[in-house]
């Protein structure tokens, strides 16, 4: 019996079902199944945090960071991701460099459809604060300017970890 991991609040590039489908694709699947991913995502918000862009080198990355906010009214829109297996969670932990640039923290997520409060995990920025931009991150701009870039990168990556046999 496989333990089902806690839900995860995603707020950045992992909001793109196309990318999640590539990450969760089974080794025997020739293509990603986006239709399988969509039911796993539920629009949601987490309060008390903000989502700036991450600065890398000479420009801002296509990725955001979640950081605690001094503004009690601050919130981040994203999705509550209901994971089906610990394997999926390990793949995301590996992708997010859990423990290096991000740490997983418990949060209360408010679902948009029914305004329920759900206990979940979220990847909080754990890297140098000098890398945080004063500019907020924009998902629509990412889809327009960066999604294809990530789809190309993810196509060549193997997200299976050695524990998945």
MOVEN-V348872 format. One record per pair of residues at least 24 apart in sequence whose C-alpha atoms are under 8 Angstrom apart, sorted by sequence separation. I is the first residue (numbers start at 1). GAP is how many residues later the second one is. D is the distance in Angstrom with one decimal. If there is no record, write none. Layout:
i:I gap:GAP d:D
i:I gap:GAP d:D
//
This chain:
i:48 gap:24 d:5.6
i:50 gap:24 d:6.1
i:101 gap:24 d:6.0
i:102 gap:24 d:4.5
i:47 gap:25 d:7.7
i:48 gap:25 d:6.6
i:49 gap:25 d:5.8
i:50 gap:25 d:5.9
i:51 gap:25 d:6.4
i:98 gap:25 d:7.6
i:101 gap:25 d:4.7
i:102 gap:25 d:6.7
i:47 gap:26 d:7.1
i:48 gap:26 d:5.2
i:49 gap:26 d:5.3
i:50 gap:26 d:5.8
i:100 gap:26 d:6.6
i:101 gap:26 d:4.3
i:47 gap:27 d:6.0
i:48 gap:27 d:5.6
i:49 gap:27 d:6.3
i:96 gap:27 d:7.6
i:99 gap:27 d:7.4
i:100 gap:27 d:6.8
i:47 gap:28 d:4.2
i:46 gap:29 d:5.5
i:47 gap:29 d:6.5
i:80 gap:29 d:7.3
i:45 gap:30 d:6.5
i:46 gap:30 d:5.4
i:45 gap:31 d:5.5
i:46 gap:31 d:6.7
i:80 gap:31 d:7.4
i:45 gap:32 d:4.5
i:44 gap:33 d:6.0
i:45 gap:33 d:5.9
i:43 gap:34 d:7.6
i:44 gap:34 d:5.5
i:45 gap:34 d:7.3
i:9 gap:35 d:7.9
i:43 gap:35 d:6.0
i:44 gap:35 d:4.9
i:43 gap:36 d:4.5
i:44 gap:36 d:5.8
i:9 gap:37 d:7.9
i:42 gap:37 d:5.2
i:43 gap:37 d:6.3
i:41 gap:38 d:5.7
i:42 gap:38 d:5.1
i:41 gap:39 d:5.7
i:42 gap:39 d:6.6
i:11 gap:40 d:8.0
i:40 gap:40 d:7.9
i:41 gap:40 d:4.8
i:80 gap:40 d:7.9
i:40 gap:41 d:5.5
i:41 gap:41 d:6.7
i:40 gap:42 d:5.1
i:40 gap:43 d:6.9
i:13 gap:50 d:6.6
i:12 gap:51 d:6.5
i:13 gap:51 d:8.0
i:12 gap:52 d:5.9
i:12 gap:53 d:7.8
i:11 gap:55 d:7.9
i:66 gap:57 d:7.2
i:67 gap:57 d:6.1
i:66 gap:58 d:5.1
i:67 gap:58 d:5.9
i:65 gap:59 d:6.9
i:66 gap:59 d:5.6
i:65 gap:60 d:5.4
i:46 gap:61 d:7.2
i:47 gap:61 d:7.9
i:46 gap:62 d:6.5
i:47 gap:62 d:7.7
i:15 gap:63 d:6.6
i:46 gap:63 d:4.9
i:15 gap:64 d:6.5
i:24 gap:64 d:6.2
i:45 gap:64 d:5.7
i:46 gap:64 d:6.3
i:11 gap:65 d:7.0
i:44 gap:65 d:6.4
i:45 gap:65 d:5.2
i:11 gap:66 d:6.5
i:12 gap:66 d:7.4
i:44 gap:66 d:5.4
i:45 gap:66 d:6.5
i:11 gap:67 d:4.3
i:24 gap:67 d:7.7
i:44 gap:67 d:4.2
i:45 gap:67 d:7.3
i:65 gap:67 d:7.5
i:10 gap:68 d:5.6
i:11 gap:68 d:6.5
i:23 gap:68 d:7.1
i:43 gap:68 d:6.1
i:44 gap:68 d:5.1
i:91 gap:68 d:6.0
i:9 gap:69 d:6.9
i:10 gap:69 d:5.3
i:23 gap:69 d:7.9
i:42 gap:69 d:7.0
i:43 gap:69 d:5.5
i:91 gap:69 d:6.8
i:9 gap:70 d:5.7
i:10 gap:70 d:6.4
i:42 gap:70 d:7.7
i:43 gap:70 d:7.3
i:91 gap:70 d:7.0
i:9 gap:71 d:4.6
i:10 gap:71 d:6.7
i:42 gap:71 d:8.0
i:90 gap:71 d:7.7
i:8 gap:72 d:5.8
i:9 gap:72 d:6.0
i:64 gap:72 d:8.0
i:7 gap:73 d:6.6
i:8 gap:73 d:5.1
i:60 gap:73 d:7.3
i:64 gap:73 d:5.6
i:7 gap:74 d:5.6
i:8 gap:74 d:6.6
i:63 gap:74 d:7.4
i:7 gap:75 d:4.8
i:8 gap:75 d:7.5
i:55 gap:75 d:8.0
i:56 gap:75 d:6.6
i:6 gap:76 d:7.5
i:7 gap:76 d:6.1
i:55 gap:76 d:4.7
i:6 gap:77 d:7.3
i:54 gap:77 d:5.6
i:55 gap:77 d:5.6
i:87 gap:77 d:6.9
i:5 gap:78 d:6.4
i:54 gap:78 d:4.8
i:55 gap:78 d:5.6
i:4 gap:79 d:6.9
i:5 gap:79 d:7.4
i:53 gap:79 d:6.3
i:54 gap:79 d:5.6
i:4 gap:80 d:5.9
i:5 gap:80 d:6.4
i:52 gap:80 d:6.6
i:53 gap:80 d:5.3
i:62 gap:80 d:6.2
i:4 gap:81 d:5.2
i:5 gap:81 d:5.7
i:52 gap:81 d:5.9
i:53 gap:81 d:7.5
i:3 gap:82 d:6.7
i:4 gap:82 d:6.2
i:52 gap:82 d:6.5
i:53 gap:82 d:6.0
i:2 gap:83 d:6.6
i:3 gap:83 d:6.6
i:52 gap:83 d:5.6
i:53 gap:83 d:5.6
i:2 gap:84 d:7.3
i:5 gap:84 d:7.0
i:52 gap:84 d:4.0
i:53 gap:84 d:4.7
i:62 gap:84 d:6.3
i:51 gap:85 d:5.9
i:52 gap:85 d:5.1
i:50 gap:86 d:8.0
i:51 gap:86 d:6.0
i:9 gap:100 d:7.1
i:9 gap:111 d:6.4
i:7 gap:112 d:7.5
i:8 gap:112 d:5.2
i:9 gap:112 d:6.0
i:10 gap:112 d:6.7
i:6 gap:113 d:7.8
i:7 gap:113 d:4.9
i:8 gap:113 d:4.7
i:9 gap:113 d:5.1
i:10 gap:113 d:7.8
i:6 gap:114 d:5.8
i:7 gap:114 d:6.4
i:8 gap:114 d:5.7
i:9 gap:114 d:7.9
i:6 gap:115 d:6.8
i:13 gap:126 d:7.6
i:12 gap:127 d:6.8
i:16 gap:127 d:8.0
i:13 gap:129 d:7.7
i:19 gap:131 d:7.6
i:23 gap:131 d:7.5
i:19 gap:132 d:6.5
i:22 gap:132 d:6.7
i:18 gap:133 d:7.7
i:22 gap:133 d:7.0
i:27 gap:133 d:7.7
i:19 gap:135 d:7.3
i:24 gap:135 d:7.5
i:23 gap:136 d:5.7
//
